[in-house]
Amino acid sequence: MMRPAVFFDRDGTLMREVGYCSNPRDVAVLDGAREAVRWLRGAGFAIVVVTNQSGIGRGFYTDDDYQAVHAEFLRRLGEPVDATYYAPEHPDVEPSRRKPSPAMLLEAAEALGIDLRESFMIGDREGDIEAGHNAGCQSILVLSGITEASQTTAAEFVCRDAGEAARWILDQCEARKAASLA
């Protein structure tokens, strides 16, 4: 049986954006992130982190540095995630798994049995929004990272942070359920 997922970008969405984070001491989980993951997991969504990490491809930090930062992020998040996918490529490398490519979302869907039509992508950049749409998901833009509220977006919803995004997703699910019972 396939289940829905919420795909989260990491930096600027769940974790404070620091620009090429290579030191675990710089990890800070954003307000609302922990609750968002908890609420969505409780509602039956798989939780998947999909993150571009071009700092590896650019030579700013190593894969081991990324792994140390991500382990600290998961420790501080304190909520389980089902999987993490990352794209270490430099932006100029082709072919690339980097968002806006849907490659990481498609890999997760196959590995975890995810129904992409019932899933959501949450991120702080338009590339996150495009990746979600390219995979067949609805996309939500959060303003907790680098994006400004005035930016034009193709997202279905724009909100302050991951917590507000989670509440919107749960409201959408309730509305669908009510519509199907009517």
Secondary structure, DSSP 8 states (H G I E B T S, - for coil): --B-EEEE-SBTTTB---SS---GGG--B-TTHHHHHHHHHHTT-EEEEEEE-HHHHTTSS-HHHHHHHHHHHHHHH-S--SEEEEE---TT-SS---TTSSHHHHHHHHHHTB-GGG-EEEESSHHHHHHHHHHT-EEEEESSSS--TTS----SEEESSHHHHHHHHHHHHHHHHHHHH-
